Amino acid sequence: MYFHAGQDFVLNTRDVLGVFDLDTAGASRRTGDYLRRAEQEGAVVDLCAPGTLPKSFLVTDFPGETVYVSPLSPAALKKRAERSQID
């Protein structure tokens, strides 16, 4: 099933490995290192409109390991993913 992850972008729920809150996970040094490395490798896709603060990031395994930075909260993403499986 697919769900909207931000900026008119849809992801397949099967490809999502994890959804993380940037407020809590972003405070970790390891998370910061992981995100910097992903950025350097060109594996980060920003789904935020200009001027919008990101609230979460999703790690997927397709295509390859990709990190999507989303303006939506983890709770909103969870609801969208759950709703897509019901429809």
C-alpha positions as CSV (number, residue, x, y, z in Angstrom):
1,M,0.0,0.0,0.0
2,Y,1.1,3.6,-0.6
3,F,0.8,6.7,1.6
4,H,1.4,10.4,1.2
5,A,4.7,11.4,2.9
6,G,4.7,15.1,2.0
7,Q,5.1,17.5,-1.0
8,D,2.9,15.3,-3.2
9,F,5.2,12.3,-2.7
10,V,4.0,8.8,-2.0
11,L,5.9,5.9,-0.5
12,N,5.1,2.2,-0.4
13,T,4.6,1.0,3.2
14,R,6.7,-2.1,2.4
15,D,9.7,0.0,1.7
16,V,9.7,2.0,5.0
17,L,12.1,0.6,7.6
18,G,11.4,3.3,10.2
19,V,9.8,6.7,10.9
20,F,11.7,8.9,13.4
21,D,10.8,12.1,15.2
22,L,13.4,14.8,14.5
23,D,12.8,16.5,17.9
24,T,13.8,13.4,19.8
25,A,16.0,11.3,17.5
26,G,17.7,14.5,16.1
27,A,19.1,15.2,19.5
28,S,21.3,12.1,19.4
29,R,24.9,12.4,18.1
30,R,24.6,9.1,16.3
31,T,21.5,10.2,14.5
32,G,23.2,13.4,13.5
33,D,26.2,11.5,12.2
34,Y,23.9,9.1,10.3
35,L,21.9,12.0,8.6
36,R,25.2,13.8,7.7
37,R,26.6,10.6,6.1
38,A,23.4,10.0,4.2
39,E,23.4,13.6,3.0
40,Q,27.0,13.2,1.8
41,E,26.1,10.0,-0.1
42,G,23.2,11.8,-1.8
43,A,20.7,9.5,-0.1
44,V,18.5,12.3,1.5
45,V,15.3,13.5,-0.2
46,D,13.8,16.7,1.3
47,L,10.0,16.6,1.1
48,C,9.6,20.0,2.9
49,A,8.4,23.0,1.1
50,P,10.7,26.0,1.3
51,G,10.4,27.7,4.7
52,T,8.8,24.6,6.3
53,L,10.5,23.0,9.2
54,P,11.0,19.2,9.1
55,K,9.3,17.1,11.8
56,S,10.3,13.6,10.9
57,F,12.4,11.4,8.7
58,L,11.7,8.1,7.1
59,V,14.3,5.4,6.3
60,T,13.5,3.2,3.4
61,D,15.3,0.4,1.6
62,F,14.1,1.3,-1.9
63,P,15.8,2.4,-4.0
64,G,18.8,1.5,-1.8
65,E,18.8,3.0,1.6
66,T,17.1,6.4,1.3
67,V,16.2,9.0,3.9
68,Y,13.1,11.1,3.3
69,V,12.8,14.3,5.5
70,S,9.1,15.1,6.0
71,P,7.2,18.1,7.3
72,L,4.6,15.7,8.8
73,S,4.8,14.4,12.3
74,P,5.5,10.7,12.9
75,A,1.9,10.4,14.3
76,A,0.4,11.8,11.1
77,L,2.6,9.5,8.9
78,K,1.5,6.5,11.0
79,K,-2.2,7.4,10.6
80,R,-1.7,7.8,6.8
81,A,0.1,4.4,6.6
82,E,-2.6,2.7,8.7
83,R,-5.4,4.3,6.7
84,S,-3.8,3.2,3.4
85,Q,-3.9,-0.4,4.6
86,I,-7.6,-0.2,5.4
87,D,-8.7,1.2,2.0
